[in-house]
Amino acid sequence: MGLSERIDKAVTDAVAIGQGGVAPRQLSTALSYATTPGGARIRPTILTSVAMACGDDQPEITDAAAAALELIHCASLVHDDLPCFDDAEFRRGKPSVHRAYSEPLAVLTGDSLIVLAFEVLARVAHLDPMRSAQLVLTLARQTGMPGGICAGQGWESEPAVDLGAYHRSKTGALFVAATQMGAIAAGQDAEDWEELGARIGEAFQVADDLRDALYDSETLGKPAGQDDLHGRPNAVAQLGVEGAIKRLTDILSGAIASIPSCPGEAALAHMVRMQAERLTPVVSPAAKQA
């Protein structure tokens, strides 16, 4: 089984837990709708790659960690798209959950996915209680307050924004979770992997700023120009297109250099380079002049 298939199966199996028994039909189908198609699955790919680089001696724990992280990410997208936040009409090329199912069901879908993520981690506690507890704690810290993705969304309601804290929480938090949870799943020290996750998260934020500024909605699969529309701080406004591209290149070089020594270090560096190629927007000469 390839890496993508492994991750997709882990997510599908996790969602099935929330659809068991006598469940409300619409909310049950909304869980699948919110998590498929899976997009690039960048965060669980990084998590699983780190675990594999560290030996992946408990693959069932790795799969649970990858699924839990993706469920949190998908929940955040459902909530981000709500009318009270971005009011996005579509996501990943199809109507957003609140458009397809209603606003109340979208709130419940996001909430259900968050709770389900932690249930998935609890279900592997019998394999290694300490790893399971560390995974729960790490994911909770990178999801809630004061430095998780909830804090990232909260910064957008502040009159003055700490740009570094905003980017670290809104985008970087789940990438730090990815590298640290991958290490934990394989029985390694999470702290050694924080820098790699932080650098990948920073790179992803800059790349996302570039795509938002340069691509149209059809290409993105979600509304474009949101940073400018909502007056959000972003790398393109701060550095210009060429400056943002240079910044992205520098961050990715630093990310590869920060990979801790591990048995699969070379393969992990290759994965980061591949993700870098996917992250970097293709910029036309006309776009550079815009």
Buried (B, 14 or more C-beta within 10 A) or exposed (E): EEBBEBBBEBBBEBBEBBBEEEEEEBBBBBBBBBBBEBBEBBBBBBBBBBBBBBEBEBBEBBBBBBBBBBBBBBBBBBBBBBEEEBBBEBBBEEBBBBBBBEEEBBBBBBEBBBEBBBBBBBBBBEEBEEBBBBBBEBBBBBBBEEBBBBBBBBBBEEEEBEEEBBBBBBBBBBBBBBBBBBBBBBBBEBEBBBBBBBBBBBBBBBBBBBBBBBBEBEEBBBBBBBBEEEEBBBBBBEBEBEEBBEBBBEBBEBBBEBBBEBEBEEEBBEBBEEBBEEBBBEBEEEBEEE
